[in-house]
Amino acid sequence: MLSSQGTSNLKSGMETCHKLELDGPADADRPPSISYSTAAHRTLIALRCARNHRSFNSVQDEDYQAEVEMLRPGTIVPSPNTVSRDIKALYLQMSIFVRSYFAVSIHY
């Protein structure tokens, strides 16, 4: 294969990806469907609190609870203590993963 053909293919692929980023996929009008689970809900709450520096008590906000009820009636929002424990557990598990990742990476 000539070098120019490989470069041309790379450029074509890059342009296709860029077009998808701008236009989005064909079914972009439909939001992705995520199945509900209590564990996924708790994880999202923990990540939101950690990432956005939100208080664990933010789950007690009446507007947030009304939003959850509106989107999924009957859903129980975890307590601030549960959110705190979840964040600590996520941190512990991820720190173990990161440590093992770098332990393997250093040997290369």
DSSP file (Angstrom, degrees, kcal/mol; ACC not computed):
  #  RESIDUE AA STRUCTURE BP1 BP2  ACC     N-H-->O    O-->H-N    N-H-->O    O-->H-N    TCO  KAPPA ALPHA  PHI   PSI    X-CA   Y-CA   Z-CA
    1    1 A M              0   0    0      0, 0.0     2,-0.1     0, 0.0     0, 0.0   0.000 360.0 360.0 360.0 136.1    0.0    0.0    0.0
    2    2 A L    >>  -     0   0    0      1,-0.1     4,-1.6     4,-0.0     3,-0.5  -0.424 360.0-120.8 -72.2 150.6    1.3    3.4   -0.9
    3    3 A S  H 3> S+     0   0    0      1,-0.2     4,-2.2     2,-0.2     5,-0.2   0.873 112.2  57.0 -59.5 -38.4    1.8    5.8    2.0
    4    4 A S  H 3> S+     0   0    0      1,-0.2     4,-2.3     2,-0.2    -1,-0.2   0.834 103.2  54.1 -66.3 -31.0   -0.7    8.3    0.5
    5    5 A Q  H <> S+     0   0    0     -3,-0.5     4,-2.5     2,-0.2    -1,-0.2   0.914 109.1  47.9 -68.6 -41.4   -3.5    5.7    0.5
    6    6 A G  H  X S+     0   0    0     -4,-1.6     4,-2.2     2,-0.2    -2,-0.2   0.912 113.6  47.3 -63.8 -41.9   -3.0    5.0    4.2
    7    7 A T  H  X S+     0   0    0     -4,-2.2     4,-2.6     2,-0.2    -2,-0.2   0.888 110.9  52.4 -65.7 -39.1   -3.0    8.7    4.9
    8    8 A S  H  X S+     0   0    0     -4,-2.3     4,-2.6     2,-0.2    -2,-0.2   0.909 109.6  48.7 -63.5 -42.8   -6.1    9.2    2.8
    9    9 A N  H  X S+     0   0    0     -4,-2.5     4,-2.5     2,-0.2    -2,-0.2   0.907 111.8  49.4 -63.2 -41.7   -7.9    6.4    4.7
   10   10 A L  H  X S+     0   0    0     -4,-2.2     4,-2.3     2,-0.2    -2,-0.2   0.921 112.3  47.8 -62.6 -44.6   -6.9    8.0    8.0
   11   11 A K  H  X S+     0   0    0     -4,-2.6     4,-2.4     2,-0.2    -2,-0.2   0.905 111.6  50.5 -64.0 -42.1   -8.1   11.4    6.9
   12   12 A S  H  X S+     0   0    0     -4,-2.6     4,-2.2     2,-0.2    -2,-0.2   0.918 111.5  47.8 -62.7 -44.4  -11.4    9.9    5.6
   13   13 A G  H  X S+     0   0    0     -4,-2.5     4,-2.3     1,-0.2    -1,-0.2   0.895 111.2  51.0 -63.1 -40.5  -12.0    8.1    8.9
   14   14 A M  H  X S+     0   0    0     -4,-2.3     4,-2.5     2,-0.2    -2,-0.2   0.907 110.0  49.2 -63.8 -42.6  -11.2   11.3   10.9
   15   15 A E  H  X S+     0   0    0     -4,-2.4     4,-2.4     2,-0.2    -1,-0.2   0.885 109.9  51.8 -65.0 -38.5  -13.6   13.3    8.8
   16   16 A T  H  X S+     0   0    0     -4,-2.2     4,-2.1     2,-0.2    -2,-0.2   0.929 111.8  46.6 -63.1 -45.4  -16.4   10.7    9.3
   17   17 A C  H  X S+     0   0    0     -4,-2.3     4,-2.1     2,-0.2    -2,-0.2   0.912 112.0  50.7 -62.4 -43.0  -15.8   10.8   13.1
   18   18 A H  H  X S+     0   0    0     -4,-2.5     4,-2.0     1,-0.2    -1,-0.2   0.905 109.0  51.3 -63.2 -40.8  -15.8   14.6   13.1
   19   19 A K  H  X S+     0   0    0     -4,-2.4     4,-3.2     1,-0.2     5,-0.5   0.905 109.0  51.2 -62.1 -41.3  -19.1   14.6   11.1
   20   20 A L  H  X S+     0   0    0     -4,-2.1     4,-2.3     1,-0.2    -1,-0.2   0.874 107.9  52.8 -63.3 -36.8  -20.6   12.2   13.7
   21   21 A E  H  < S+     0   0    0     -4,-2.1    -1,-0.2     2,-0.2    -2,-0.2   0.909 116.3  39.3 -63.9 -41.0  -19.5   14.5   16.5
   22   22 A L  H  < S+     0   0    0     -4,-2.0    -2,-0.2    -5,-0.1    -1,-0.2   0.928 130.0  27.4 -74.9 -45.9  -21.2   17.5   14.8
   23   23 A D  H  < S-     0   0    0     -4,-3.2    -3,-0.2    -5,-0.2    -2,-0.2   0.758  99.6-141.8 -88.7 -26.9  -24.3   15.8   13.5
   24   24 A G     <  -     0   0    0     -4,-2.3    -3,-0.1    -5,-0.5    -2,-0.1   0.025  38.8 -50.8  79.1 163.8  -24.6   13.0   16.1
   25   25 A P    >   -     0   0    0      0, 0.0     3,-1.8     0, 0.0     4,-0.1  -0.182  61.4 -99.1 -66.1 166.1  -25.7    9.5   15.3
   26   26 A A  T 3  S+     0   0    0      1,-0.3     3,-0.4     2,-0.1    -6,-0.0   0.821 124.0  47.2 -58.1 -34.1  -29.0    9.0   13.3
   27   27 A D  T >  S+     0   0    0      1,-0.2     3,-1.4     2,-0.1    -1,-0.3  -0.005  73.6 120.6 -98.5  30.7  -30.9    8.2   16.5
   28   28 A A  T <   +     0   0    0     -3,-1.8    -1,-0.2     1,-0.3    -2,-0.1   0.706  62.4  69.9 -67.6 -18.8  -29.6   11.2   18.4
   29   29 A D  T 3  S+     0   0    0     -3,-0.4    -1,-0.3    -4,-0.1    -2,-0.1   0.753  90.9  69.6 -69.2 -21.9  -33.1   12.6   18.8
   30   30 A R  S <  S-     0   0    0     -3,-1.4     3,-0.1     3,-0.0    -1,-0.0  -0.856  88.1-128.0-100.4 123.1  -33.9    9.7   21.2
   31   31 A P        -     0   0    0      0, 0.0    -2,-0.1     0, 0.0     2,-0.0  -0.343  36.6 -93.6 -66.5 150.5  -32.1    9.8   24.6
   32   32 A P        -     0   0    0      0, 0.0     2,-0.5     0, 0.0    -4,-0.0  -0.356  39.1-122.6 -64.6 143.4  -30.2    6.7   25.6
   33   33 A S        -     0   0    0     -3,-0.1     2,-0.5    -2,-0.0    -3,-0.0  -0.769  27.3-172.1 -91.7 126.1  -32.2    4.3   27.7
   34   34 A I        -     0   0    0     -2,-0.5     2,-0.2     0, 0.0     0, 0.0  -0.976  21.4-129.9-119.2 124.2  -30.7    3.5   31.1
   35   35 A S        -     0   0    0     -2,-0.5     2,-0.3     1,-0.1     5,-0.1  -0.491  27.5-118.2 -71.7 139.6  -32.3    0.8   33.2
   36   36 A Y        +     0   0    0     -2,-0.2     2,-0.3     4,-0.1    -1,-0.1  -0.568  39.9 161.6 -79.9 139.3  -33.0    1.8   36.7
   37   37 A S     >  -     0   0    0     -2,-0.3     4,-2.4     1,-0.1     5,-0.2  -0.968  44.9-124.8-148.0 150.8  -31.3    0.0   39.6
   38   38 A T  H  > S+     0   0    0     -2,-0.3     4,-2.7     1,-0.2     5,-0.2   0.905 113.3  52.0 -60.5 -41.3  -30.9    1.1   43.2
   39   39 A A  H  > S+     0   0    0      1,-0.2     4,-2.3     2,-0.2    -1,-0.2   0.909 110.3  47.4 -63.5 -42.5  -27.2    0.5   43.0
   40   40 A A  H  > S+     0   0    0      2,-0.2     4,-2.5     1,-0.2    -1,-0.2   0.898 112.3  50.6 -65.7 -39.4  -26.9    2.6   39.8
   41   41 A H  H  X S+     0   0    0     -4,-2.4     4,-2.2     2,-0.2    -2,-0.2   0.937 111.7  46.8 -63.0 -47.1  -29.0    5.4   41.4
   42   42 A R  H  X S+     0   0    0     -4,-2.7     4,-2.5     1,-0.2    -2,-0.2   0.886 111.7  52.0 -62.4 -38.9  -26.8    5.4   44.5
   43   43 A T  H  X S+     0   0    0     -4,-2.3     4,-2.8    -5,-0.2     5,-0.2   0.926 109.1  49.3 -63.8 -44.5  -23.6    5.4   42.4
   44   44 A L  H  X S+     0   0    0     -4,-2.5     4,-2.6     1,-0.2    -2,-0.2   0.895 111.3  49.7 -62.1 -40.1  -24.9    8.4   40.4
   45   45 A I  H  X S+     0   0    0     -4,-2.2     4,-2.5     2,-0.2    -1,-0.2   0.938 112.1  47.7 -63.4 -46.1  -25.7   10.3   43.6
   46   46 A A  H  X S+     0   0    0     -4,-2.5     4,-2.6     1,-0.2     5,-0.2   0.920 113.6  47.3 -61.8 -44.3  -22.3    9.6   45.1
   47   47 A L  H  X S+     0   0    0     -4,-2.8     4,-3.2     2,-0.2     5,-0.3   0.907 111.1  51.4 -64.5 -41.2  -20.5   10.6   41.8
   48   48 A R  H  X S+     0   0    0     -4,-2.6     4,-2.2    -5,-0.2     6,-0.4   0.929 112.5  46.0 -61.6 -44.9  -22.6   13.8   41.6
   49   49 A C  H  <>S+     0   0    0     -4,-2.5     5,-2.0    -5,-0.2     4,-0.4   0.931 118.5  41.6 -63.4 -45.4  -21.8   14.8   45.2
   50   50 A A  H ><5S+     0   0    0     -4,-2.6     3,-0.7    -5,-0.2    -2,-0.2   0.937 118.4  43.9 -68.9 -47.0  -18.0   14.0   44.8
   51   51 A R  H 3<5S+     0   0    0     -4,-3.2    -2,-0.2     1,-0.2    -1,-0.2   0.866 122.6  36.2 -68.7 -37.8  -17.6   15.5   41.3
   52   52 A N  T 3<5S-     0   0    0     -4,-2.2    -1,-0.2    -5,-0.3    -2,-0.2   0.238 106.9-117.5-103.9  13.3  -19.6   18.7   42.0
   53   53 A H  T < 5 +     0   0    0     -3,-0.7     2,-0.3    -4,-0.4    -3,-0.2   0.890  57.1 164.0  53.4  43.7  -18.5   19.2   45.6
   54   54 A R      < -     0   0    0     -5,-2.0    -1,-0.2    -6,-0.4     2,-0.1  -0.647  41.2-106.3 -92.0 149.7  -22.1   18.8   46.8
   55   55 A S    >   -     0   0    0     -2,-0.3     3,-1.8     1,-0.1     4,-0.2  -0.400  20.6-124.7 -68.9 147.7  -23.0   18.1   50.4
   56   56 A F  G >  S+     0   0    0      1,-0.3     3,-1.2     2,-0.1    27,-0.1   0.807 112.3  65.8 -61.3 -27.7  -24.2   14.7   51.3
   57   57 A N  G >  S+     0   0    0      1,-0.2     3,-2.2     2,-0.1    -1,-0.3   0.563  73.7  90.6 -71.7  -7.6  -27.3   16.4   52.6
   58   58 A S  G X  S+     0   0    0     -3,-1.8     3,-1.3     1,-0.3    -1,-0.2   0.759  75.0  67.6 -61.6 -22.1  -28.2   17.5   49.1
   59   59 A V  G <  S+     0   0    0     -3,-1.2    -1,-0.3     1,-0.3    -2,-0.1   0.676  93.0  59.7 -71.0 -14.6  -30.3   14.3   48.8
   60   60 A Q  G <  S+     0   0    0     -3,-2.2    -1,-0.3    -4,-0.1    -2,-0.2   0.492  75.2 122.5 -89.2  -3.6  -32.6   15.7   51.4
   61   61 A D    <>  -     0   0    0     -3,-1.3     4,-2.5    -4,-0.2     5,-0.2  -0.400  62.7-140.2 -60.9 127.8  -33.4   18.7   49.2
   62   62 A E  H  > S+     0   0    0      1,-0.2     4,-2.2     2,-0.2     5,-0.2   0.863 100.7  51.9 -61.2 -37.5  -37.2   18.8   48.7
   63   63 A D  H  > S+     0   0    0      2,-0.2     4,-2.3     1,-0.2    -1,-0.2   0.900 109.8  49.1 -67.5 -39.7  -36.9   19.8   45.0
   64   64 A Y  H  > S+     0   0    0      2,-0.2     4,-2.5     1,-0.2    -2,-0.2   0.933 112.0  48.5 -63.4 -44.7  -34.4   16.9   44.3
   65   65 A Q  H  X S+     0   0    0     -4,-2.5     4,-2.3     1,-0.2    -2,-0.2   0.873 110.7  51.1 -64.1 -36.4  -36.8   14.4   46.0
   66   66 A A  H  X S+     0   0    0     -4,-2.2     4,-2.3    -5,-0.2    -1,-0.2   0.890 109.4  51.3 -66.3 -38.5  -39.7   15.8   44.0
   67   67 A E  H  X S+     0   0    0     -4,-2.3     4,-2.4     2,-0.2     5,-0.2   0.935 110.7  47.4 -63.1 -46.2  -37.7   15.4   40.8
   68   68 A V  H  X S+     0   0    0     -4,-2.5     4,-2.8     1,-0.2     7,-0.2   0.914 112.8  49.5 -61.0 -43.2  -36.9   11.8   41.7
   69   69 A E  H  < S+     0   0    0     -4,-2.3    -1,-0.2     1,-0.2    -2,-0.2   0.882 110.9  50.2 -63.8 -38.3  -40.5   11.1   42.5
   70   70 A M  H  < S+     0   0    0     -4,-2.3    -2,-0.2     1,-0.2    -1,-0.2   0.911 116.5  40.5 -66.0 -42.0  -41.6   12.6   39.3
   71   71 A L  H  < S+     0   0    0     -4,-2.4    -2,-0.2     1,-0.3    -1,-0.2   0.848 137.4  10.3 -78.0 -34.7  -39.2   10.6   37.2
   72   72 A R  S >< S-     0   0    0     -4,-2.8     3,-1.7    -5,-0.2    -1,-0.3  -0.666  82.7-143.3-147.2  86.0  -39.6    7.3   39.1
   73   73 A P  T 3  S+     0   0    0      0, 0.0     3,-0.1     0, 0.0    -4,-0.1  -0.163  83.5  22.6 -54.5 138.6  -42.5    7.3   41.5
   74   74 A G  T 3  S+     0   0    0      1,-0.3     2,-0.2     0, 0.0    -5,-0.1   0.403  83.4 145.3  88.0  -2.3  -41.9    5.4   44.7
   75   75 A T    <   -     0   0    0     -3,-1.7     2,-0.6    -7,-0.2    -1,-0.3  -0.510  44.5-137.2 -72.2 133.6  -38.1    5.6   44.6
   76   76 A I        -     0   0    0     -2,-0.2    -1,-0.1    -3,-0.1   -11,-0.0  -0.817  12.2-142.1 -93.1 123.4  -36.4    5.9   47.9
   77   77 A V        -     0   0    0     -2,-0.6   -12,-0.0     1,-0.1   -35,-0.0  -0.700  26.4-113.2 -84.0 133.2  -33.6    8.4   48.0
   78   78 A P        -     0   0    0      0, 0.0    -1,-0.1     0, 0.0   -19,-0.0  -0.218  31.7-105.1 -65.8 157.4  -30.7    7.3   50.2
   79   79 A S     >  -     0   0    0      1,-0.1     4,-2.2   -19,-0.0     3,-0.2  -0.328  30.2-106.8 -74.9 162.1  -29.8    9.1   53.4
   80   80 A P  H  > S+     0   0    0      0, 0.0     4,-2.4     0, 0.0     5,-0.1   0.858 122.0  56.3 -57.1 -35.7  -26.8   11.4   53.6
   81   81 A N  H  > S+     0   0    0      2,-0.2     4,-2.4     1,-0.2     5,-0.2   0.897 106.7  49.0 -63.6 -39.8  -25.0    8.7   55.7
   82   82 A T  H  > S+     0   0    0      2,-0.2     4,-2.6     1,-0.2    -1,-0.2   0.910 110.0  50.9 -65.5 -42.0  -25.5    6.2   52.9
   83   83 A V  H  X S+     0   0    0     -4,-2.2     4,-2.4     2,-0.2    -2,-0.2   0.922 110.3  50.2 -60.9 -43.6  -24.2    8.6   50.4
   84   84 A S  H  X S+     0   0    0     -4,-2.4     4,-2.1     1,-0.2    -2,-0.2   0.927 112.0  46.8 -60.3 -46.3  -21.1    9.2   52.6
   85   85 A R  H  X S+     0   0    0     -4,-2.4     4,-2.4     1,-0.2    -1,-0.2   0.893 111.2  52.6 -63.4 -39.6  -20.5    5.5   52.9
   86   86 A D  H  X S+     0   0    0     -4,-2.6     4,-2.8     2,-0.2    -2,-0.2   0.909 108.7  49.4 -63.4 -41.9  -20.9    4.9   49.2
   87   87 A I  H  X S+     0   0    0     -4,-2.4     4,-2.6     2,-0.2    -1,-0.2   0.918 111.7  48.8 -64.4 -42.7  -18.4    7.6   48.4
   88   88 A K  H  X S+     0   0    0     -4,-2.1     4,-2.5     2,-0.2    -2,-0.2   0.906 112.8  48.2 -62.6 -41.2  -15.9    6.1   50.8
   89   89 A A  H  X S+     0   0    0     -4,-2.4     4,-2.6     2,-0.2     5,-0.2   0.914 111.9  48.6 -66.3 -42.9  -16.5    2.6   49.3
   90   90 A L  H  X S+     0   0    0     -4,-2.8     4,-2.7     2,-0.2     5,-0.2   0.921 112.2  49.6 -61.8 -43.4  -16.0    3.9   45.7
   91   91 A Y  H  X S+     0   0    0     -4,-2.6     4,-2.5    -5,-0.2    -2,-0.2   0.934 111.7  48.1 -60.8 -46.6  -12.8    5.7   46.7
   92   92 A L  H  X S+     0   0    0     -4,-2.5     4,-1.8     2,-0.2    -2,-0.2   0.942 114.9  44.1 -60.8 -49.1  -11.4    2.6   48.4
   93   93 A Q  H  X S+     0   0    0     -4,-2.6     4,-2.0     1,-0.2    -1,-0.2   0.903 115.6  47.4 -65.0 -41.3  -12.2    0.3   45.4
   94   94 A M  H  X S+     0   0    0     -4,-2.7     4,-2.9    -5,-0.2    -1,-0.2   0.863 108.5  54.8 -69.8 -34.1  -11.0    2.8   42.8
   95   95 A S  H  X S+     0   0    0     -4,-2.5     4,-2.3    -5,-0.2    -1,-0.2   0.878 108.5  49.5 -66.7 -35.1   -7.8    3.5   44.8
   96   96 A I  H  X S+     0   0    0     -4,-1.8     4,-2.3    -5,-0.2    -2,-0.2   0.924 112.7  47.6 -65.2 -44.3   -7.1   -0.3   44.8
   97   97 A F  H  X S+     0   0    0     -4,-2.0     4,-2.4     2,-0.2    -2,-0.2   0.929 113.1  47.4 -62.1 -46.3   -7.7   -0.4   41.0
   98   98 A V  H  X S+     0   0    0     -4,-2.9     4,-2.5     2,-0.2     5,-0.2   0.911 111.1  51.7 -64.0 -42.4   -5.5    2.7   40.3
   99   99 A R  H  X S+     0   0    0     -4,-2.3     4,-1.9     1,-0.2    -1,-0.2   0.933 113.0  44.1 -60.0 -46.5   -2.7    1.2   42.5
  100  100 A S  H  X S+     0   0    0     -4,-2.3     4,-1.8     2,-0.2    -1,-0.2   0.865 111.2  55.5 -67.9 -34.7   -2.7   -2.1   40.6
  101  101 A Y  H  X S+     0   0    0     -4,-2.4     4,-2.3     1,-0.2    -2,-0.2   0.945 112.3  41.4 -61.3 -48.7   -3.0   -0.3   37.3
  102  102 A F  H  X S+     0   0    0     -4,-2.5     4,-2.1     1,-0.2    -1,-0.2   0.809 109.0  59.7 -72.6 -28.5    0.2    1.7   37.9
  103  103 A A  H  X S+     0   0    0     -4,-1.9     4,-0.5    -5,-0.2    -1,-0.2   0.900 112.1  40.4 -64.1 -39.0    2.0   -1.3   39.5
  104  104 A V  H >< S+     0   0    0     -4,-1.8     3,-0.7     1,-0.2     4,-0.2   0.894 114.1  53.3 -74.2 -41.6    1.5   -3.1   36.1
  105  105 A S  H >< S+     0   0    0     -4,-2.3     3,-1.3     1,-0.2    -2,-0.2   0.828 100.8  60.1 -64.9 -33.9    2.3    0.0   34.0
  106  106 A I  H 3< S+     0   0    0     -4,-2.1    -1,-0.2     1,-0.3    -2,-0.2   0.790  94.6  64.5 -67.4 -27.5    5.6    0.7   35.7
  107  107 A H  T <<        0   0    0     -3,-0.7    -1,-0.3    -4,-0.5    -2,-0.2   0.554 360.0 360.0 -75.8  -6.1    7.0   -2.6   34.7
  108  108 A Y    <         0   0    0     -3,-1.3    -1,-0.3    -4,-0.2    -2,-0.1   0.469 360.0 360.0 -85.3 360.0    6.9   -1.8   31.0
